[in-house]
Amino acid sequence: MNRKLYTLIGIAITSLGIGFSSCSDYLNVEKNFNDMQSEQKIFTDRNYTMQWLSYCYSRLLGDNVEVGHSKFCPQNFADDQVFTETYDRYKAYKLGEIGYGYDNGYDGYYQNSWKWSYAAIYQATVLINKVDQNTAFTEEEVLDIKGQARFLRAYFYWLLLKRYGPIPLMPASGVDYTKSYDELSIPRNTYEECVDFIAEEMKQAAKELPERRDNLNIARPTRGAALAVRAKAYLYGASPLANGNTEMADFVDKTGRKLIPQKYSEEKWAKAAAAARDVIEGNWYKLYTAKFREEQVEGDYANPKTIVPPYHPVYSKANFPDGWKDIDPLESYRSVFNGEVNFFNNPEMIFSRVINNGAELHPDLGDFSDVLDMVRHQMPASLGGWNIHSMTMKQCDAYDMADGTAFDRKKCLKGFAGPENKKDRPYDNLEDGVWMGYANREPRFYASVGYNGARWNCTSATGDGSEVVKNQQVWYYRGSKDGRSNNSERWLATGIGIKKYIHPSDCYVNNGTALPKVEPALRYADILISYAEALNNIEEGNNYQIESWDGSTTYTVRRDINEMRRGMKPVRMRAGVPDFPDGIYNNRKLFFTRVVHERQVEFFNESQRYYDVRRWKIAPEHEGAQIYGCNVMMDEANREMFYTPVRVSGVQTAFSRKQYFWPVNYDELQRNKNMTQAPGWQDYD
């Protein structure tokens, strides 16, 4: 009998339903399980087996969180956000420097990501190969446990691939699968091999996982989640960074094998499109929409008034998804993020960690970031926030006008909002004194931008002085409570705040609380736009026969503008902006620019932009450009000058080739003799 010992460092689970726990049970740690147990005991005992699985889930936290504040999620900051929690750290990150000291530079982030991911991969692999021997589970339960473990293993590879590029793939079975990563010293696999492994594993997981979860198990993956990650992996594998990229010819292993495919393959785009279509055809998801209510046109600050899009002869008369007649675009978008709708009731969410207050609930993981932590970093200091995350002027200007035309700073309305110009700005709810450049913008602007003079509702504040806090108009002029001040980090470097994820009730003073948020690790809008993008990259006249994930049908994949619209149009309709004309859909280059723009706006503050500009190989022109914001040195007496674009003081930017991938740290290179460094980073040999 094999008496090999394993260390269990997991989270205790209380059996519910068919023996699985709620998402809060396995992610909200109250009891640590840390014991040396024999293989026989682990995989014959129901609780120990579930705790083994729980360990894998726990490694999704900490340095593996995907949406959070700057310490844990630097990939949430590309050319769209700036943080002022020590400029040295921000500069080292933006310049691609190896830092010196705590949290500086690329070696100051994700110190645990690599080792935690491989520890979880190892645990998941052992579980997949051993769980069958546990007779305490039914066949249905065993299949689900295998599916969860397989999903998690592939998902950790997916996280590593995005950050580090080609990474080592551990043995999935056979004599060596029980050996740890440290024992095996495996070289990097090629990018293509990594994508194919993730895709095949997710396809198998989809066969093992259920289509739906109940409210007690919402954070566990489903069939659709597995297929959605598969679609994303194929999309990245088809993108220019990893598809015929001769500029990465020197990314090799110790034998000289090239790790980035040097020959372009259009068929990879067809596979990505077919994989996205698998998710679409499953009919498991749809974009979240809030119904239009007449009373919301006026509204109040406890239930903020909405903005009706400009009249359109087609879309204003048609119900969603053909138009926006029956929905509230502003509320539809912001409710996805601000906690108004929980995971179970949000048909758009595909996968999420679904956790809040992580630092308190996970003392075993040390310091920790989640969406609520990020929200506090965004909230104004006068409302109890950290006031250190700000939006770049580039991102602010990316939001279109209400009619869908591009914002033009040179042509925008002049002056400041007041009763005298209300007729000129029917598509906003600006307060008096707000700059008119923020007038008549698309609904996603008002759901995302905490512009100077925006209203922060703070309706949860109670007790003495709460009325002063509630419904506060927040200003970032120098000398204002939330404006720039000397000897303090708590001011916005660009003078433009962030309201995405902020609920009207959120507040951190006067007994206020913030509504729990759902981390949008993967949502349906991403799959829809990815589908359109993949189809756009197929040459006219070419077509591919791609089998569906389960072999039940075969798709004919070609550049079909009706199918491209099937992906892009619903996202635009939900946002309350017109669909693109045929001339855009029929032009590959023009449509690509619209995809770039749409993803920049739709997925702001979701850790997508950082990876998008890299996979498209447009990072040098975007991330390498200087960062501009408002002139935060100006006080209210010089408010016109506050809106003059200025380069953000103390922040330099650059982009070099090495910044496409994260470096492997020194300890890892010493531990794995077959590991090679990503191009441009120090190899230490």
RAGIDA-V44393 format. One line per field, one symbol per residue. ss: DSSP state (2 for helix, 1 for strand, 0 for the rest). psi: psi as a letter, one per 30 degrees, with the letter a starting at -180 (. if undefined). A space follows every 10 residues. Layout:
ss: ???
psi: ???
//
This chain:
ss: 0000111111 1000010001 0022222000 0111111122 2200022222 2222222200 0222000000 0002220000 1110002222 2222000100 0000122200 0022222222 2222222222 2220000022 2222222222 2222222222 2222000000 0000000000 2222000000 2222222222 2222222200 0000000000 0022222222 2222222200 0000022200 0100000100 0000002222 2222222222 2000000000 1002222000 0000000000 0000000000 0000001022 2222000000 0000000011 1000000222 2022200000 2222222200 2220000011 1022222200 1000000000 0000010022 2222000000 0000122200 1022222211 0000110000 0000022220 0110000000 0000000000 0000001100 0000000000 0000000000 0112222222 2222220000 0011111000 0001111100 2222222222 2222200000 0222200222 2222222222 2200000022 2222200022 2200000110 0000022222 2200011000 0000002222 0000022222 2000000000 00000
psi: kjgkkkkjia kkkkklcgfl llefeffjkf kkjjlkllee eegfkeeeee eeeeeeefff abfgkfjaae efifffjcgf lkkgijeeee eeeffhkklj lkgkafgflh ffeeeeeeee eeeeeeeeff fffjffllee eeeeeeeeee eeeeeeeeee eeefaklkkl kflaffffkl eefehklkll eeeeeeeeee eeeeeeffll elllffgffk lleeeeeeee eeeeeeffle egjhjffgfg jlaffgkkfk kfkkjffeee eeeeeeeeee ffhfllkkkk kkkeffeeaa feikkajkll kkfefffklk gfagegljee eeeffffgfe kleegjffke klfiklheee fiffgakkka eeeeeeffkk efgglfhfkl kleeeeffkl legflkkjef glklalklef geffifhlhk lkfkkffgkh llefeffeki ljglkjehff klakfffeek hkjkkglkfl egakklhkfi lkffgjakfk fklffkkglh gllkkklkki ekleeeeeee eeeeefgkkk fklkjkkleg gflkkjkljj feeeeeeeee eeeefgkllk leeeefjeee eeeeeeeeee eegkhgheee eefeffhgee feffllklal jffkaffhfe fegkklkkkg jlllklefge lkkkleeeee ejfgkllkkf lkfg.
//
